[in-house]
Amino acid sequence: MLPRLRERREDIPVLVAHFVELFGRKMGKQIEHIPAEALSALSSYDWPGNIRELQNFIERSVILSVGAVLRPQLQELKKSPTTARRGHHVEEANGIIF
């Protein structure tokens, strides 16, 4: 079994480049540059959803990027998935729809 992604941070830039290439080709986009600050933020995030979370994040980033530069929505990484999920369940339990 492979260690968790957060235990192999050195793999993250390689995986990001791979997913950018994969999804760029799939969507007919030519992403030629991944900003260093984006790679730094992606490498320091814990990725609780492991590689699938990274893959989905990069796919969304490619979709939303315009031009040749990857523009990931890094503010999404600052949200606590546990808090977001917990709040979502409470809203469902109370029947509140936003």
N, C-alpha and C positions, 0 to 999 in steps of 0.2 A: 504494500500500500504506500502510495506517495504521501509525503508530508503535506500539510495544509499550505496553501498559497502564501499565507502570512509568514511561514517559516522558510519560504524560498523566494524572498523578495527579488533576488538577482534574476529570476525568471520572468518577472513582470514586464520589463521593457521588450523582451523577445516575444512574449505572448501578445502584447499590445501591437507591436509591428505586424505580427502574423494576422491578428484579427482585423486590423485596419486594411491590410492587403486583401484578405478574404472578403470582407464586407464591401470594400471599395469596388472590387471586381464585380461582385454580385449586383451592386447597385449602379454600376457604370460611372463611378466617381474615381478621380485620380487624386488621392490624398498623398502629397509628397513630403509633408513636414508634420512632425509631432513636436510641439513646443516642449522645451526642457522642463519648464515649470509644471506642465501637465504630467510628464513622465515621473517627476519627483512626487507629485501628489498621489498619483496612481500607485507608485511604489511604496509609499508610506501608509496607505490605507490598509486596514486589516482584512478586507474581503471575507466577511463572515459567510457569504454564500459561495466562497471558493471560486474556482475557475469559471463556473457558469455565470456567476454574478459579473465577473470581469468581462466575459464574452458578451453578455447582454448590454453592459454599460458601453462597451466599445461599439457595438452595433448601433445603439441609439446615438452615440456621438458621431458616427459616420453619417447616419441619416440626417442629423441636424446641422452638420458642417456644410458650409458653402465655400467653394473654392478649394485650393490645394492644401489648406492647413486644417488639421484636426482641431476642432473646438469642443472639447468635452465639457459637460456641465458639471464642473468640479464642486459646485455648491451642494450637489446631491450627495457627495461623499461625506459631508459634514453632518448630515441627518443621522440620528441614531435609529437603525432598523428596528431595534427592540421597542423603543418608545413609539415609533410610528405604528408598528403592528399592534402594540398594546392599546393605543388610542383608537385604532381602527376597530378593534374588537369591542371596546367599550361603547363606541358609537353604534355598532351593530346591535349590541345587547340592549341598548336603550331605545332602539328604533329610530335614531336620529339619522337623517339623510342630509348630506351637505351638497 
